[in-house]
Amino acid sequence: MKSFEIIVTEQLKIPAADIRPELTPKDVPEWDSMNYLLFIADLEKEYGVVFDMQEVLSMQSLGDVMGALRKKGIEL
């Protein structure tokens, strides 16, 4: 199973050393709407979870994404 950091690095092109929960789309040039959806889809596939549209729209930072995964029982 890929780690959260690897998925972030692959989808959002953030070096692993720079991944922080407070990162938002304003901080990450690759974090546009299309790449965000691909990122979410990769997380769903890798961790066997499903996010509803409200969850997808409400996540505004990597910390929010991490929190949503934890709520679904995923340990990061």
N, C-alpha and C positions, 0 to 999 in steps of 0.2 A: 504494500500500500504506500502510495506517495504521501509524504508529509505535507502539511499545510504550507510550509515554507517553500517546498519545491513547486507546488501548484501556483503559489503567488509569483515565484520567480519565472516560471514558464509562461503564465498567462499575462501578468502585468509588467514583466521585464524589470522587476525590482531585485537588485542584488540581495542575497540572503542577509548580509550584514546590515542592510538598511531597512529591513522589515520591522515596523513598529505598529502597535495597535492604533495609534492616533493618526496614521496615514489616511488621507482622504483623496478623492479624485483631483482636488486642487494641487496635491503634492506629487501626483504620479501622471506624467504625460500620456502613458499608455492606457490609463484608466478612463476610457471613453465608454459610451453605452454598449457598444458591440463587444468590446473586450471584457467588460463587466459581466455581461450575460454569458459569454464563453467561460469566464472564471467560475461563475455560479454553477453552470452546467458541469464543469469538470469536478467541482466539489461534490455535487449531487451524485455523479457517477462514481467517484472514488470512495466516498463515504457511505453510499447507499441511503441517502436522505433525499427528501423533496422539500423545497422551499415554496410556499405559496406566494402569489404576486405581492401581497402586503408585506411579507418578510423581505422579498427582494427589493422593493421600493423603499423600505424603511432603513436598510443597512447603509449607513453613510460613511463608515470607516472600516479599516481592517479589524479593529476591535469589535465593532458591531457584528461583523461576519463571524469572528471567532466566538462571540457570545451566542450567536444563533446556532452555531454548530454544537456548542456545549449544551445548550438547551435540548438538543436532539440526542444527547448522550454521547457525543464524540469527544474524546479526550485529546487535547492538543498539547 
